[in-house]
Amino acid sequence: PRSASHQPPARSRGRKFGRGKNLLAIVPCVPSLVLDQSWAGGVDDMSKVTTKGNKSGRPSMNGTCMHSGSVQVKKLREHVEVNVQSSLLDKPRMYAYALSEPLEKFFDSLREDLGDSATTVELECTLGETTAAVSPKMVHAYAWGTGSARALRVGGCVYEVSLAGDRVSSAIDMQLTPRKRVLSEINRPRGTKYVIVTGGVVSGIGKGVTASSVGMLIKAAGYRVTAIKIDPYINMDAGTMSPFEHGEVFVLDDGGEADLDLGNYERFIDLNLGRDNNVTTGKIYQHVLEKERKGDFLGKTVQVVPHITNTIQEWIERIAHAPTDGKRNAPDVCVIELGGTVGDIESMPFIEAIRQFQWKVGRENCAFFHVSLVPVVGAVGEEKTKPTQHSVQALRALGISPDFLMCRSSRPLDSKTKEKLSNFCHVPSDQCLGMHDVSNIYRVPLLIEEEGILDSLLAKLDLERHDTPLLAEWNSLADLVDSLSVEVRIALVGKYTSLEDSYLSVTKALNHASFAAERKLEIVWIDATDLEPEMEQKDASKYTAAWQGLKAVDGILVPGGFGDRGVEGKILAAKFARENKVPYFGICLGFQVAVIEYARTVLGWKDAHSAEFDDETKHPVVMYMPEISKTHMGGTMRLGSRRCVFKTTKCLASRLYGGVTAIDERHRHRYEVNPQFVQQFNQSGLEFVGQDVEGERMEVFELKGHPYFVGAQYHPEFKSRPGKASPLFYGLLLAASKQALP
């Protein structure tokens, strides 16, 4: 709001707002910055408005500045206002633009008001002695960042920029800023490079692991990497999918519910991705239809080509420039995985978009990997190349020619097979790799590197290779995994055990913890329904086998889930662990069933239950979160990274996390422990040591007098990494292997 004494500028330039104009329309791209000899970067406070010059004289536009003036930029929620005062102008001017519009429109308007179309107008980014010009193609959302000082050069005059508004501290301001370059640092590519991974013959062939491995190798060569997964299904995201349909739902920091391959990217490349890194047909069509309803297409017939394909390309290029590694600048390389197999009807718009995209960004900036299958059949074990030949033929017919062939096989490919694939698939034989079975998944990147694929890829993208310790560390990890011999057995009591991908992040987190504890992990899969008394009547052999398996393990883990099937079996598993001093870790629903069991057995509330399964119980120790929608399923849970505060640093959970007072972990739940009963639990020995920042939501419990009986409402498995095991998983493995806890 402006004061009553505020006088509006004499003239306003730029886009006029209102009348159906879409201020937040996605621009086709966010081009690279135009640089001089060095890049600027870092964090610096904005200076007050000053002018380099004085009021005397009026020389030519490109001479030495002798004119006073100022530039004030106000960033608002939907647009930016640029106020320019200069003795070069006949009166003060205010220019207004949508955040998605490029700087060049402002430059052109300013030149017009100056009456000289040849005047040099540039936005400069300065830190210390280093100055770089910001590209005129840069959109306003990124151009006026706070990471370093900005100045507007008009002819020979330089005006420092003062920035204000409600978006000054927004994360979007931190996405694209010039990078500092010194001779001792890595020579970064001027533009973003793209690695696209497609698949053929069959689904589930290993595209995700291939994409993750290639991304890790590029990072090991000294470059910053991000990743995008394209899923051609019409769902908006994976949030409403059954684990039996598509494996686990991987939760991201921003609350995005994504495909499990994003978990592979995060674990292999050590990234923190966002919801927009997972592209689906549903998201693309929703975006296009929203624009159509607003009238943004100006009456044109909306078609797959160009409207859908253009939107896909814009989405890819926008996300490819967003940092996901905790640093401020745009990544150097974006790895893109196209889900499904070549020839699927639902993936055709994405194939066409990528075909166009390779020429838009330059074929020299793209590398295509095609993952296929070379089966070994017959008594003599002949390697069959025909499925791969047909797959590549279909891909090339759609306008994409792969640069690298990654052929899954049960054994290393023979050199004659590689020559045959090279001849029929138009790929050099040294870029045809047999991806045979290896001792552990961490050897996949090493296999790719040993075959020389990394060097060929860097040469294709015109990138230099730089020495970093990452590859040596990864090799050490692979050797460690193969060397482990002392076993520890953990029972995973779940509802979706018939498809192991349903608990992919949980099993990966268990493995990471076993590496840290230096134990060889054996996971004993137990279907929770097999532990229930009804199963004894239905199938006694299953019931007996389940209980024998549970009693033979060193630790028990009960993961999350939805619905009442198997809940009583999980409660029985928690009871067994508590009464027999077996290390126990419950996640989400596993956290809740342990609370229910304790209420029934220790507190004597025989009808205690969750409102999810019994809404008439007199002791609803787990209740529905009041702010959650009961009519919409997708994206309505408590999702994403939330803070958990420990009551004391002396509790076991805090000690496992390194003695911290608070942590940030990812959540995905609709139900929570009822605060009405918390005092009774705490007083009886089941203490809630972790809560949310308001102290209203219970996040972590510990049971006094038990070797390890811990539960977490959040999902720590989503932030576990091969070299950085999740603390609570690590605690379970330590307790299960009878090692000392911190």
N, C-alpha and C positions, 0 to 999 in steps of 0.2 A: 504493500500500500504506500502511496506517495502522499507527502504533506500537501496541504492546501496551497502552499506557496510555490509548489513545484511548477515550473513552466515547461510544457512539452517542447521537444525539439521542433525547429522550424520546418523540418522536412524529414520524412521517414522513408527509408529505402528498404528493399528486400521484399520477401514474400508477404502478402497480405493474409492475415489469419482469418479463419472462419470459412464459411460456405463450403464445407465438406473437404477442405484440404487436409491431407494426412500428414501431420507434422512429424510422425515417427516412422515414416516409410523406410524400409531398409534400402540403403544405397547398394548398387551393384558390387562395390568393393571399397576397401580402405587401403589405398595404394601405399607403397613404401615411401619413407621420407626421402626428400631430396637433400643430399648431404654435401658439405664441403669437406675439407681435409680430415675433420674429426667429428665424432658424435658427442653429444652432450647428454648427461644423465645425472641421477642423484636427486636429493631432496633439498630444497632451499626455500626459505620464506619469501613470499612475494614482497617486492619493494613498493614503497609509496610512489605515487605518480610523480615522475620528474620528466624534464625535457632536456635533451642534449642540444643546446643552442641558445640563442637569445632573440630578442624582438627586432633587432636592427636589420634593415635591408630585405630584399626579396630576390635572391639569386635564381638561377635556372634550377629546374626540378632535380637534376642529378648532380648538382654542385654541393658545396658544404652547407649544411643546414644552419640557417640563421633565424629560424621561426619557432615560436613557442607553441605548446599544445599539450594535449593529453589524450590517452585512450583508456576508456573504462569499459570493461566487459562484465555483463551480468548474466550468469547462467541460471535459467529457470527450469522448471520441470519439463517443459516441452519445447523450449526454444532458447536462443541466446540473443542478447541485445548488445550491440557494440556502439558505444557513444564516442564520437571522435570530435575533438576540438583542436583546431589548428589555424594559424594565421594564413595558411595556404588556402583555406576554405572561406567562402564569403559568410558562412554562418555555421554553428554547430550542427552536426548530423547524427542521427540515430538509425542504425541498420539492424534489422531483426531477421533471423533465419531459424528454420527448424534445425534441431540438433543433427539431423541426418544429411543436411546440405553441405556441399564442399566450400572451402574457403574462397575458391576462385570467383564465386558469385559476389562475395563481399569486395574482393580486389577490383573486379570490373566496375562495380557501382561506385567505389571510391575514385577510380580513375575518371569515370564519367563526371562526377561532381567536381573534380579538379580541372576538368576541361583539357586533359592531356592523356590520350590513350596509350602513349609510349612511356608513361611514368613507371618507374620501378616500384612495385608494391610487394613486400614480402613480410611474412611473420617469421621472426627469428627466435630460436631457443638458445639461451645462454647460461652457462655455468662456469664461473671463473673466467679463464682466458679462452674457453672453447665456445664457439658459436656455430650453429647449424640452421639452415633454412628449412622450414616445415613445408612439405609439399602442398601446393594449392589444391590438390585433390583430396587432402585430408578433411574429414567432416568436422563440424564444429564441436561435436560431442568429445572428440579426441584432441582437437587442436589447441584448446585453451587449458592445458593441463597445469597442475600445481607443482609438479615434480621439479621444475626449474623455471627460471625467470623467462618471461616472454617479452618481446619488443616488436613494434611494428615499424618497418622501414618504409618510408615514403620518399622516393627520390634520395636525396642526401641527408634527410632527417630521420632520426631514430627516436621513437616515442616508447617509453616503457609502459607496459600494460598493467593496469590494476584490475584484479579479478574479484568479483563478489557474486552472491546469489546462493540459492538453496542446493546447488549441485556441486559446490566447490570441493567438498570432501568425498564426493561420490566415487565409487570404485571405477566407474567408467572413465574417469579422468586419469586413471593410472594404467590404462591398457596399452596405449601407444605413445611413447615418448622417445626422443632421440637417445641413442645409446652411445656411451663414451667409448672411444677407440684410442688405444695407444699401441705403439709398435709391438710391445711385449704380449699383447692379447691376441686372441684368435681373430683371424680375418672373417668377419661375418658376411654371409651372402647379402647382396643388396635387396633381393626380393625373396619372398617365401617359396620354399621348394615343397613339392607334393609327392608323396609315395602312396599309390593306390593299390589296394590288395583285393583281388576278385577270386572267386572260386568256381570250380566246375565239377562235373560228374556226380558228386553226392554232397549233401550238406553235412555239417559237423566234421569237416575234413581237417580242420586245424587252421583256418584263416585267422582266428583271433590270436592264437599263439604265434603264428607267423608274423602278423602285424606288430604284436608286442615285442617280439624278438628283434625285428628290424628296427623298431623305434629305440630299443635299448642299445643296439649297436651304433646307431647314429649318435645317440647321446654319448656313448663311449668314445666316439670320434671327436667329441668336443662341441657338439651343437645342441641347442635347446629344441625340444620336441614337444608337440602336442598331438592329440589323436581325436578322430571322429569315427563313430560307428553309424553306418546307415542300415536301418532295418526297414525293408519294404512293406512290412505289414501295416494294416490300416489303423491299428490301435494307436492312440496318442502316445502311450508309453507302455512299459512292461508291467505297470503297477497292478492292473486287474487280471493279469494272466496267471493261470494255474502253474505251479512249479512243474507239474507233469507235462505241461505244454512246451515250456520254454526255459526250464531251469530256474535258478534263483532270480530274484529281483535285486539288483545291486543299487544301493542307496548312496547318493552323492551328497556332498556338503551342503549344496543349495536346496536339498530336498527332492531332487530329481530321482525318479524311479526308472532305472535304465537296464539295458541288456547286460548280462553277466560279463560280456567281453570288455566292458569299460572297467571292470574289476581287474581283468588281466592287464590292461594298459596301465592302470594305477600301480599295480604291484610290480610290473616289470620295469616301467619307466619312472616310477615314483612321482606321479602326478596327482593333482586334485582337480578332477574334471567337473563340469557342470551339466545341467540338464540339456543344454543346447548342443553338447558334444554327442548326443544320441539323436540322430535324425530319423524320423519315421514318416511314412506316407501320410498318416493322420495329421501330424504337425504341419507338413507342407500344405496339404489341402485345406486345413483350417485357416492357415495364414492367407492363402490365396482367396478363399471364400470370404473372409472378413474384409479384405481389400475390395472385393467385388461388391459386397453389400454397401460399402462406403462410397462407391462410385469412383474408386481410384483408377479404374481402367477406362473411364470416359466413354462408356457405351460399347467398347470393343467386345467381340466374342472371346470369352475366356477359354483357352485351349491348353492341352498338355504341352504343346510346343507353340509359342515360346513361354507362356506364363508359368507353368509348373516347372519346366526345366530352368528358366531364369531364376526362379525363387530358390531352387536347389543350389544353383551356383552361387547366388548371393549369400545364402546361409553358410555354405562351406567356406567362402572367402572371409566372411565376417568372423566366424569362429576360429579359423586358422590363425587370425591375428591376435586372438585373446590368450594371454599367458595363463598357463595352468601349473606352473612349477614354483609359484611363490615369488617370482621375480616380476619386474615392472614392464619389461619390453616385450615386443611381439616375438613369438618363437621363430626359429630358423626353418624348421621342417615340420610339416603336418602329415601324419600317417592316417590314411582314410581306408577303412574296411567296408566293403559293400557286402552286406549279408545275403544269404541265399546262394543260388547257383546260377550261372549264366544260362539264359533261356527261360527263366521264370517270368511269367507274364507281369507279375507285380513289380519286378525290378526294372522293367524296360525304361520308364521315365528317368530313373537314376543313371542307367547306362548311357542314355542319350545326353543327359546333362553333363556327365563326365566326359563324353566324347567331345562335346563343345568346349568344355572347361579346359581341356588340355591345350587347345589352340588359343583360348583367351589369355591364359597365363604364360603360354609359351611351352612348346613341346620339350624344349631343353630344360624346363623347370619341373618336369613330371617324369616319374618312373613307375611302370606298371609291373606288379607281381601277380602271377596267376597260380593259384594253388590247385593242384589236380591230383588224380589218383593213377598210379601205375600198379595194377594188381599183379601178383605173382601166382600163376596157375599151372596146373598140370604136374605130372610126376617129376618132370625135369626142372620144374620151377622157372618157367619162361616168363619174362617180364613183358607184359602187354601194354603197348603204347597207344592203341587205337582209341580208348576212351579220352585220353588227353588230346590226341589229334583232333577229334571231333569237338571237344570243348573249346580248344583254341580257335578252330575254324569258325565256330559260332560267335566267339568274341570278336574275331577280326571282321566278320561279316557285319557286325554292329558298329564298326569304326574304331575299335581299340585293338592295338597290337601290343601284346605283352613284351616287356624287356627281359623279364626273368621268369623262369618256370620253376616252381617249387613242387616237386612230385612226391607225394606221400607213398611210401612203400615199406614193406616189412624188412627190407634189407637194402644196403647201399646199391645204387644203380650201377650197372655195368657201363663201361665207356662206350660200347657199341649202341646201347640203349640211348645214351645221351646224344650220340651222333644222329641217330634216327629221329629223335625228338627235334633236334636242331634243324634237320632237313625239312621236316614236315610242318614245323610250327614257326619257322622264320625267327628263331632265337639262337644266338651264339651258343655253341656247346658248353663253353665255360660258364654260361649263365643259366644252365639247366642243372638243377640241384636235386639230388635224391634225399628227401626228408625221411630217413629210415627211423625205426624205433630206437630210442636211446634209454640209458639207464635212469635218467630223471629229467624232468621238464627243463631244468636250468642248463642242460647241455644243448638245447635247441639253438640258442643264439651262438654258442661256441661252434656248433656244427656249421652254421651259416658262415661264420667268419673264417673257419678253417678252409672252406671251399673257395674263398676269395670273393664271395658275393659282396661283402662290404666295400672292398676296394673298387669293384666294378660299379657299384651303386654310386659311390662318391664321385667317380670319374664321370658317370652319366649326368650327374647333377652339377658338375663343375665345382666340387667342394674339396678342400684339402683335408687330409687326415691329421689329427692332432693326438698326441699321447695324453691319455688320462688314466687314472688308476682303476676305473670302473671295470674294464674287461678282466684285469687281473683279479679283482675282488670277486667278480662273477665266477671265474674259473675256480677260485678257492672255495666258493660256496658249493659249486657242483661236486668238487672233490670231497668236501665235508659230508654232503648228503650220502655219497656212495660209501663213505667210510664208517658210518654209524652202524653199530652192531648190538648194543645193549637195548633190548626192546622195552617199550612201555605200551600197555594196551588201554585204549580209551573207548568206552562204549558211547556211541552216538545214538541216542534214543529219540527218534523222530517220526514224523507222519508221512514223509515223502521219500523213504529210504530206497524205494525201487528205482529211483533216478538220482544218482549221486550228484549230478549237477544242481539239484535242488538245494544242496548245502555246500556249494563250491567254495564260497568265501570262508565258511566255517572250517572246512577241511584244510583249506590253505592256511588259515590262521593256526590250526593245530600243528600243521607241518612246520610253520615258521617258529612256533614255540618249541617244537621238538629239536630244531636245529640249535636254538639258543641253549636248551637244556642238554644237548648232545646225547639224544636218545633216538633210537629207531622207532618210529611211530607205527603202531598197528591200530587201525580203526575197526572196531567191531560194530557193524550196523545192526541195529535192533529196531524193528517196527514196534511202535508204542502199543498198537492194538494187540500185539501178540503177548503182552504182559498182563492183559486184563482177564479177569476170571471167565468172561464169556468165551474167550478163545480156548480155555481148557475144555469146555463142553463141545466147542465146534471143531477144534483140531488140536488134540492133546500133544501131538509131536511138536507143533509150532510153539505151543505154550511152554513146554518143557525146554526146548532148545533156546528160547528167548531168555528164560530165567537162568539157565545154565551159563549162557553167554554173559549175562549181566553180573553174575556172581564171580566170574573168572577174570574180570578186568581190574585195572589199577585205578581207574578214574571214570567218572560218568559226566557226560555233557548232554544237556537237554536244550536244543535250539528253539527258535521261534516257530510260529505257525498260526493258522487261523482255522476256526471251526472246532466243533466238539469231538470229532473223531480222534481217538487216541489220547484224549486228555487224561482219562483215568489211568491209563498206562503210564503216562508221564508222571502223574502224581505218585504212583507206586514206585517208580524209579527214584524219585526224590526222597521218598520215605525210606527206601532201602539204603540209599547213600547216607542219609542223616543218622539212622539207627545203627549202621554198621561202620561208621567212621570212614566211609569211602569218599575220597575227594570228589566234590560235586561243583559243577559250574552251570548255572541256568541263565539263558539269554532270552529276554523278552517274555514269551510264553513260558519258557523254562524258569524264569524269575518268578512269574506269577503262580505257577503250579506249586513251587516250593513254599510260597506263602500260604496257599490254600491247604497244602498238606500239614504245615505247621499249625495252622489254625484248627484244623480238625483233630489232630492227634495230641498236640501239646496244650493248646488253649481249651480243648474240649468242645469246640463249636462244630458239632457233627454235620450240620447242614452248610458249613462254610463253602462258598463257591465264588466263581466269577459271574458278574451280571451278564457276561457274554453267553454263558451256558445255562444259567438259572436266574431269571430275573425276579423270582419270587422268594429267594432265600432270605432268611432273617439276618444273615451275616455275609453281605456282599463285600468280601475283603478286597475284591478287584472290581472296579466300577468303570462305567463308560465315561470318557472324558466329555465334560459338558459342552465344550465348544465345537466338537466334531459333528459333522453332518451325518444324519441317519438316512438320508435319501440318495446321496451320491457316494459312489465307492472310490472312484479314481482321484488320486491326489488330495484326499481329504483327511488323511491321518496326521499325526504329529511327526513330521518328516524332517530329515536333514540334521545338520550339526547343531547341537544344543549344549549348553554349559551345565556341568555337574559340579557341585561344591561339596567337598568333604567336611564333615563336622570336626574332624581332628586329623592332623598329619600322622598320628600314632596308629591309626587303623591300618589293617593289612592292605586294603585297596590303595590307599594313599602311598604306602611304602612301596608297593609294586610299581606305582607310577613315578617313583623317585622322590617321594615326600612332598609332592605338590599339594596345594590347597584346592585347586579346581582343574578340571579337564574339559575338553570339548570332544564329544563323541556323536555319532550319527544315530538317529532314532527312526523307528517305523512302527507305530502302534496307535490303537484307538482306545485301549483300556489301560488303567493304571491302578496302583494300590490305593485303596480307599483311605484317605487321611484320618477318617473317623476312628480307625482301629490301630493306628500306628503306635500310640502310646503303649497299648497292651503288648504288642510285639516287642518293642524295645525293652520293656520291663521284664519280659520273660526270657530274653537271651537272643532273640533274632533282631539284631540292631540294624536300622537303616542308617548307614554311615555316609551315604551320598544322597544329596537332594538337588533339586533345581535351584536357581538363584533366588526364587521367592520362598523356598523352603516348603512348598506345597506338594511337590511331586517327588515320590520316592524313586531313587535311581540305582542305588547299590545297597545290598544287605550283606551282613556277615553273621555267622552263628558262633557264639562263644563256646569254647571247649571242643571244637571240631577241627581236625587237621586242615580242612579246606572246604567250607560250605559257603559259597559265594554266588550271588545272583546280580545280574545287571539288567535294568529295563532297556538300556540302549544296546546297539549292535557293534561291539568292538571289533568284530571280524572284518568290517569294511575298511578299517584303517591299518590293518596289519600289513607288513611288508616283509620280504624274505630276510632282510638284514635288520629289521626293527619289529620284533614280535610284539603282538598286543600284550600288555602287562597282565591282564586277567587270565588270558590263555597260558601265558608263561607260568603264572602262579599255579594253574591246574597241573601243568606238566611237571613242575618242581615237586608239588605235593604227591602226585601219582608215582613219581620215580624216587620218592622218599629223600629228596634233596632239601636242604635248608631253605626256608622262606626268609625274605628280608625282614 
